[in-house]
Amino acid sequence: AMLAAGLGVEVYLYYFQIENDIYCPFCLAFSVLLILSFLINYEVPSVWRENRRRMWLYFLGEVSFPMFKMHKLPLLLFSLLGYLTVLFTFSGSVTPSFAQTNEGAVPSLGKGSYQVTIFADYFCPPCYRIDTKAESLLKELLALGNVKLTFVDVPFHKATPLYVKYYLYAINANDSVQNVFHVRDLLFEAAQVEKIQDEKKLVAFLNKKNVPLKEMNEKTVFNALTSIAKGNKIRATPTCIITYSAVDVRRFTGDIEIWDGLTELRKHLIAEKK
């Protein structure tokens, strides 16, 4: 019965890995051992000899619990129980190793000890305002050096994942500072001016604007973005987290606060250079 329940669990885990296009060698090896153990212990159910119409229900076998006065229970029920248990209790995400591939890493601009992470949603009006207002300031911060800038798109709107997908495709084609800001400007325009929520229309819009796109495996980045947002407990956009040091992390919410926070960082960087 436990082996049958394990089969149900493995069915879900196979689905999880296929859906995320990420495979765990250890998990796969363990599943092979479990399946082999089940096959070694498999016995043709006696029910098949009594009623062939019930073969589909007993194809995994049968089990009896004399102590509970329960006899000839189909192992398929235990497999379903295992599947449903992991379905409703398992919470997992794919966290890529950023050092392995470019496709698994969250895009960022610049390098340095000061980290600026901006959480936004393309359909959020204050996000659009700060994106437009702070673009030149963010470019100046990057030019000053020692700053790493990361944009984390948070899918509060149902169409945001579509926009994130094509943002990643565009950055995969050209990850220059100028192109990153240009693409974000266009995506905000598509979301809030053109009101586009259809994939074909969004692609047509980007093609019209001559934005090169290069497909990639965006699922790993999606999971990384989600992990970053959850880890920072993002409940509203826009939110900006500026890390001065391990013990000095400053959080700003709303376009006005973010502007003040970025301006303060600029003053700090200029003073540091003197």
VENFENDA-V51228 format. One record per residue. RES is the residue in three letters. PSI is psi in whole degrees, -180 to 180 (* if undefined). Layout:
RES:PSI
RES:PSI
//
This chain:
ALA:-41
MET:-38
LEU:-39
ALA:-42
ALA:-38
GLY:-35
LEU:-41
GLY:-41
VAL:-43
GLU:-34
VAL:-45
TYR:-43
LEU:-34
TYR:-45
TYR:-44
PHE:-43
GLN:-40
ILE:-42
GLU:-39
ASN:-2
ASP:35
ILE:132
TYR:137
CYS:110
PRO:-41
PHE:-44
CYS:-41
LEU:-40
ALA:-41
PHE:-40
SER:-36
VAL:-43
LEU:-39
LEU:-43
ILE:-42
LEU:-41
SER:-40
PHE:-44
LEU:-38
ILE:-36
ASN:4
TYR:138
GLU:139
VAL:124
PRO:140
SER:-24
VAL:-33
TRP:-34
ARG:-23
GLU:-38
ASN:99
ARG:-16
ARG:-20
ARG:15
MET:-39
TRP:-33
LEU:-27
TYR:17
PHE:-23
LEU:-12
GLY:-173
GLU:162
VAL:149
SER:147
PHE:83
PRO:-36
MET:-27
PHE:7
LYS:40
MET:124
HIS:145
LYS:51
LEU:136
PRO:131
LEU:-19
LEU:-35
LEU:-38
PHE:-34
SER:-44
LEU:-39
LEU:-42
GLY:-42
TYR:-48
LEU:-36
THR:-48
VAL:-30
LEU:-42
PHE:-9
THR:-20
PHE:130
SER:109
GLY:157
SER:159
VAL:116
THR:105
PRO:157
SER:106
PHE:-21
ALA:-13
GLN:-52
THR:153
ASN:-32
GLU:-26
GLY:-9
ALA:146
VAL:128
PRO:139
SER:163
LEU:139
GLY:172
LYS:146
GLY:176
SER:-19
TYR:124
GLN:127
VAL:118
THR:120
ILE:122
PHE:124
ALA:165
ASP:130
TYR:-21
PHE:10
CYS:114
PRO:-46
PRO:-30
CYS:-40
TYR:-41
ARG:-48
ILE:-30
ASP:-44
THR:-45
LYS:-39
ALA:0
GLU:-50
SER:-34
LEU:-41
LEU:-40
LYS:-36
GLU:-40
LEU:-41
LEU:-38
ALA:-32
LEU:-25
GLY:167
ASN:26
VAL:133
LYS:123
LEU:128
THR:131
PHE:126
VAL:111
ASP:126
VAL:120
PRO:67
PHE:-34
HIS:145
LYS:-26
ALA:-6
THR:-41
PRO:-34
LEU:-43
TYR:-40
VAL:-41
LYS:-48
TYR:-22
TYR:-45
LEU:-39
TYR:-41
ALA:-41
ILE:-31
ASN:-29
ALA:-34
ASN:107
ASP:25
SER:156
VAL:-46
GLN:-43
ASN:-39
VAL:-49
PHE:-38
HIS:-45
VAL:-42
ARG:-40
ASP:-45
LEU:-39
LEU:-38
PHE:-40
GLU:-44
ALA:-39
ALA:-44
GLN:-18
VAL:-51
GLU:-17
LYS:40
ILE:130
GLN:5
ASP:136
GLU:-45
LYS:-40
LYS:-37
LEU:-43
VAL:-43
ALA:-40
PHE:-46
LEU:-38
ASN:-40
LYS:-33
LYS:7
ASN:42
VAL:116
PRO:141
LEU:139
LYS:114
GLU:154
MET:174
ASN:90
GLU:-12
LYS:-40
THR:-37
VAL:-40
PHE:-47
ASN:-37
ALA:-42
LEU:-44
THR:-42
SER:-41
ILE:-44
ALA:-45
LYS:-41
GLY:-30
ASN:6
LYS:53
ILE:120
ARG:-12
ALA:154
THR:150
PRO:147
THR:139
CYS:131
ILE:121
ILE:119
THR:109
TYR:-38
SER:179
ALA:-26
VAL:4
ASP:87
VAL:122
ARG:136
ARG:133
PHE:135
THR:134
GLY:151
ASP:-33
ILE:-48
GLU:-42
ILE:-42
TRP:-45
ASP:-40
GLY:-42
LEU:-38
THR:-40
GLU:-40
LEU:-40
ARG:-46
LYS:-40
HIS:-43
LEU:-40
ILE:-43
ALA:-35
GLU:-30
LYS:-19
LYS:*
//
